[in-house]
Amino acid sequence: MDIWVFGGMVIMAVIIAMATVSVYLQPEKQRDFAIAYAAATALDQGLQPYDTTVIAPMMRAPVAPYVYPPYTLYLFRPLTWFDFDTAARIYLTLKFITLGGLLYLWHRLIDLNQYRGLLWVVIPLAYSGALLADLRAGNISVFEQLFIWLGFYLYTRGRLVGFGLAIVVAALFKLTPILLLGLLATRWKKKELAIGAICGAVFIVLIGISAAVWPELFSAFLKNVHQLGGERGESNPSSWALVSDMAGWLQMKIHGNVPAIFPFCVYAVMAAAVLAVSIAMFCRLRFLEQKRGDLWRICLLCFLYALVLPRFKDYSYLLLIAPSLYVLFSGKWLNPLLPFCGLLIIYSYRNFQYLGTALEPFYQTQGAYYRLILAYALFVLCCCCVWRETEGQKVNN
């Protein structure tokens, strides 16, 4: 192994260790895991796991509702055999093992050894530390991403059924990753469309079985999910959250009411624009060499998914780390700027009051939605790379 690559891996490991050692020492910092542990414990005791008043006394962290389907409680159940501190440390250790598998898949797909190990260093810091945010929060994103990228890996190997099943498994917790089955529609082939439809049907059947087996729990689950959406800014830097905040700012400036439909219309236009551009790029990719085309399709789909979803948490930007790195080092016209682009992924300045208050809204928006702004910028770069790579080729309109 090249000494530079080894050094990059060591620096990455040191960064992750520095960010998570306190989590090992104080397991209650894993807030999301604390919620899951309390909910699974409540289920064991015959109580309602979706009721925050029930799980609050069992938690050593700020209480929040459990928002995953009923069957997921049984996946957390074995960890309730241990006291919370031990269970949280086991959980975090499992996440580190899973992270190793995720990094292996990323490396197999995009070769992280390029540029003297620089890519390894960028990974834990990318998108304002999305990976570190997940490890510290105790969310299930790393597990989810393992199955998503396993699916993408199988897709590039032509194992489409395996891809579909991996995405179904990835969607069992948060449900929305099932939309990534849309990758099977990007080449508009009957076989791929059929596989996507079958896998989507399997997912719907699984959810339906859950609703039939645990009707009371499923109803409470839907109620908790319906109450989501209040988070904005750094914890939920999504397109919808940004539009909602901007509408609130506009309402404050004009000292009047902004029609409730206004942010919905703006969001719909933004989503439609991203979707339209993505479809155009997918059409151009239909005639590109298969392996190269598959990787670009995966990148485009990941950006489309992240930019269109109304709720996309800070740690959810894990999905965009590998596509962003691929965009940066695959566009040959960007290579001389790679170190600068790496800093762009990491860097997020804060509110500089000495520059004046006139730009205060810009500073606040940039600070809160830095990940989203960066995702839009890299989406544009991704489309530029696809355009240049497919330039001169036959495009099916």
Secondary structure as UniProt FT lines:
FT   HELIX           3..25
FT   HELIX           27..29
FT   HELIX           31..44
FT   TURN            45..46
FT   TURN            49..50
FT   HELIX           52..55
FT   HELIX           56..58
FT   HELIX           71..76
FT   HELIX           77..81
FT   HELIX           84..110
FT   TURN            112..117
FT   HELIX           118..122
FT   TURN            123..125
FT   HELIX           126..137
FT   HELIX           141..156
FT   TURN            157..158
FT   HELIX           160..174
FT   HELIX           176..185
FT   HELIX           190..213
FT   HELIX           215..226
FT   TURN            234..235
FT   HELIX           239..254
FT   HELIX           261..285
FT   TURN            286..287
FT   HELIX           290..308
FT   HELIX           314..320
FT   HELIX           321..330
FT   HELIX           332..337
FT   HELIX           338..346
FT   HELIX           353..355
FT   TURN            358..359
FT   HELIX           360..368
FT   HELIX           370..390
FT   TURN            391..392
//
